[in-house]
Every structure is written in structure tokens, then in C-alpha cells.
Amino acid sequence: MFSEKFNEILTNKRISAYKVAKETGISQGVMNEYKNGKKMPEVKNLIKIADYLNCSTDYLLGRTNRPDFFRDNEQENSSDI
């Protein structure tokens, strides 16, 4: 599921896996394994990728279809204050 969502968001944002690798400090070889579905990212790398792509980890893991899911929660919480 991760590789599908990862590839989808790369396409939608017109960003290469190479650029994500370079900007996050994750090796290009490991990033290619993520992209091709050969390997799942460790939590620290999942967070780096989600932060760079400005999406939630839940989206990348297929737990939601909304890449910006975390922002809605933050807005709801801030309006309750």
C-alpha cells in the first residue's frame, strides 16, 4: 500500500523519488526500494517523507484517502480552544 500511495503523491505533486531522497537524506537506493514496493520505510523515514511531501503518514500507509488529513484535525483542535 505504501508504494502505491507514495507513487500517487509523487505523480500528483510532480516530484521525483530522487528529489525526495536528496532532500530528506534517505539514500536513493532505499528510496527506490520504497517506490518499487520492495521495502517499507522505517518510522523515522516515513515521517521524513510525509513531512517533505506535506501529507500525513496515515495517507502514505493507506489509512485515509486524504493526504491532508492531519491538517483538518489541527484546525478542529485549534477552534476548540
N, C-alpha and C positions, 0 to 999 in steps of 0.2 A: 504494500500500500504506500509506503513512504516514497518509493521511486516514482510511482505514478503521480502523486501529488507534487513532488519535487519537480519533475519534468513539466507538469502542467503550469506551475507558477513560473518556472524559468521561461517557458514559451510566452505566457501572458505578459510578463514584465520585460521580455526581450533581453534577458540576461543569460550569459553563458555560464556553464558549470565552472569553467576555467576562471572566470572573473570572481565567482563566489569563493572558489578555493583561494585565490590570491588575496582577496580582501579579508577573509576570515582566518587565514593562516593554516588552513587544512590542506594537506598535500593534494596535488592534482590526481595522483593515483587513487587515493582513498575517495576523493570526491567522485571520480569515475565509477568506483565500485558502488557508491550510494546511488548514482544516477542510473546505473545499469541493473540495480536491484540485487547485486551480489553481496551487499553488506548493509546492515542497518547502522546508522550513526550512534555513537555513544551519546549519553545525555548532554555532555558539555558541547559536543559538536552540533547536536540537534538544536540547542539553544543559540549557538553562534549563527547557524544557518537561518533559523527563524528570525532572529534579530536583524540580520543583514537583509533578508527578504521582506522585512516588516510584516510578518504574518505570525500566527500562533503555532506553537508546537502541536497543538491538537489538530490543526488543519493539515500539517505535514504528516501526521500519523493517521489521518483519515477519520478522526473522531468527530469532525464537523466539516461541512462543505463551505464554511465561511472563513476565508483567510483572515479577516479582521475580527474574529470572534472575541478576542481579548479586549479590544477597544470598547465594544459595547458594554462589557462588564465594568470596565473602568468608568465609563460615563454614567452608568446606572449607580455605581457606588458613590461617585462624586456628587451626584444630585441628591443623595440621601443625607448628606452632611449639613 
